[in-house]
Amino acid sequence: MIGTLLFYRRIASPLHATRASIGAAWALSLTAAALILYHPLCLLALLVAVLGAGWGAGVGPRLARSLRTATIVALPIVLVNVLVSRQGLTVFARLGDLGPFGQGDVTVEAAAYGGVIALKVTLLILITGLAGLAVDPDEMLRMFRRLSFRSALTATLATRMLPVLAADSQRLAEAQRTRPSGVPAGARGRVALLSAVVGGSLDRAMDVAATLEVRGFATARSAAGARGRPRRALSRHDIAFAASAVAILALAIAGRMAGVASFAAYPRIEMPTDAGTFALALALIAATALPFCDRRGIDP
Amino acid sequence: MTGAVLSLENVTYRYPDVERAALSDVSLEIAPGEFCLLAGLSGSGKSTLLRAACGLVPHFHGGRFAGRVQLAGLDTREHGPARLGAFAGALFQDPETQLVTGSVRAELSLALESRGESAAGVARGVEEVALALGIDALLDRAPHELSGGEKQRVALGAALAGRPQIVLLDEPTSQLDPVAGDELIGLLRRLNQEWETTVVLAEHRLERCLTGADRVVALQHGRVACDGDPAAFMQWASERAPALQTPGAKLFALCDLHPAPVGVKQARAVLRSLALLGEDDPREPGRAEPARAGAATRRRGARRARKLSALAMRGVWHELRNGPAILRGATLVVAPGESVALMGRNGAGKSTLLRHAAGLLEPTRGRIEASGRVALLLQNPGDYFIHERVDEELSADALEAAGLTAMAARHPRDLSGGERQRLALAIVTDAHDAAQTRRGHARARDDDARRERHDGDVQAPPAVLALDEPTRGMDRQGKAELAGELRRRAGEGQAVIVATHDPEFAAACADRAVLLADGRVIADGPTRELLAGGWYFATETARILGGAGGALLPEEGAELLRRRAPVEVAL
């Protein structure tokens, strides 16, 4: 169960070796590119790039599980857009009168636009997943401690407690399976089990709260740990991912402004597929993938 | 005493909604650099005393508090745990709840950052404590990836990161294997000797730490019953509290030898001076003979097991997808009425093996057969309790058989540790409940597979009773009672398998010991053979007697010494 959740674990990869602020900025630039670009070819290139980055960061299988989740979210988007949108001109199926929704004409344009939005949503889910798996949350939260130490610590605690509580629930479920009566059946049994899980979580929370008390949480100072922090020299990976982030963002903006990645779904699909578009797609893949080629000094 | 780092003056404390005082008129002073051991049965007030020392009592727990506690000159009524935390590091039983951040480095930094240390101070503090505790290689690891021993070491590091004057430890070794436990105690001794850190340690297995302690404070019913050096404590325990005696002290008491020894070295010195060690006696069986006898017993046992087995696990593998193999061809055959102690380090595969036996896991390779139901008691008895009252958890017959009828109306979480263990054991072995299940929940798919494999009469008691670390945090008295119960069940024909880190408990409840390492069975033989000759996996009696005669328990050791005693030393 724990393994299926997206938790950061420091492993040997260029992205993990990059400082959290630059890793997060790189993920943000990918997010921005996914939002700026509409051309399906460019979005598909980003999808390939992000999945490749997942493999390069050693979290490919876990990112693939996110892809399954993203698909479950994306498919209804296409379906809803196809059924709701009335803007396309190329009808490929007529569903007749749908009452308050009017004529149920299914258009190619609505399907294409739905597909583009679904692709964008899939990308956002994957990029978030990749950042969650490969960008150190403790380091990120440490940056925010200048603003609010306690809020940052509470957020850290929440991320730490997730696997702990998941393990607790798993243990409790296992214990119930070893009862001769097995897992309690019926609504009453389920309520009893749920209350046991909640009760166990509260006990656990009390223990953790006691630990935090003796570690001085109550006297935490807002600027703690931030004062006089020595400047860390930029590593080769910091530089590579920072350059990659700038390149991705620049490519996306330039592509949009130059019109090589323009896309219009309505009333008819307008989607140039010239050399410029292909070049942009390839450049996006290259800009995303290049920082992963240098694997020196990546050991935790 | 002046300049005490910790002092309690007439402290009386009651937890909220509890009539009985957890601490009654306790007065105590701990000097800087002292290594003080807190002894006492479960519920005697050890944990409460430690929580009062670090300010959690009364600030965190509430309740009624009288008297005065001063830590490093600060009155705990005026200063809360956070302020006191600058002077005292605290380490509790469960390492899981003491690691609150996402990485070891962040964990070690937390206390320092909370106190507003500069970044350079934090970095230096983390580096130093990591080096001192040998956890520098773990700094970038996530807590959930660490073993139990590593987690406890990191939690100790977090407690020590601010260089506190005193560390308060509540049974920190209760979840560790003997090797990790000894390492932790050794570390505390080193901190005490090299840094003059004051240590106050509550522990049930006193034999582990008595030799390093300057002082022992024994608590009974919330009161200080004995306060003296280890020798004085041993004398007091021999006369007034036999349940707190170490096995070595019990051995001496049974032989009427005085004074009670504080450790193995002292015990051996006394026995040597009385020519009772048998080192020069060519007639002395020593270790070789039990080994030969053990081999014969093992051959007989193997033949018997082949003919009739309650549980047969053959070549069992458990390989994780994209992960390591937890079990690597483990084979374990247990006959009806046989009691087996499963031992090994944390992560050796003991719990996984038991889960396979009970059908909670499916082996990736290998075969498992059982002659009937396999009842498994997992590590945490609290995980079994899902109802508000004890009598809702199991049938009236089972409640009576477990001796818990008087607690029928209580909430399971309000029971003592021993009672909770008894209740959980009764739940997993409740035959009446099993019969109900058969009728009521026959559709449960998960359990069907298990029951098909372990088909048998569900109304009969389980054919195999497996227990995973049942003595965690249990005092000697509770362990003795549980060992008796397991012996009784084995006597009735149940096969009993106990995964344990406690050699004394293994010797008391099992005839056969199986040592696991890295998912493999590396040793399998009679308990008196396996636990007599080791360093870590050996009882204190066996270490005192050098494994001679296969004597593991004080009673067996005393018998051996009586046989050895020359006429002029009548025992």
Interface residues (C-beta under 8 A of the other chain):
Chain A: I2 F7 Y8 R9 R10 P61 D136 P137 D138 R142 R145 F149 L153 T156 L157 T159 R160 P163 V164 A167 R171 L172 E174 A175 Q176 R177 T178 R179 P180 S181 G182 V183 P184 A185 A192 L193 S195 A196 G199 G200 D203 R204 D207 V208 A209 A210 T211 L212 E213 V214 R215 G216 F217 A218 T219 A220 R221 A223 A224 G225 A226 R227 G228 R229 P230 P300
Chain B: C54 G55 L56 H59 F60 G80 P81 A82 R83 L84 G85 A86 A88 G89 A90 F92 D94 E96 T97 Q98 L99 V100 T101 G102 S103 R105 A106 S109 L110 A111 L112 E113 S114 R115 G116 E117 S118 A119 A120 V122 A123 D140 R141 A142 P143 H144 E145 A158 A159 N322 R355 A358 L360 R373 A375 L376 L377 L378 N380 G382 D383 Y384 F385 I386 H387 R413 I427 V428 T429 D430 A431 D433 A434 Q436 T437 G440 H441 A444 D446 D447 R450 V458
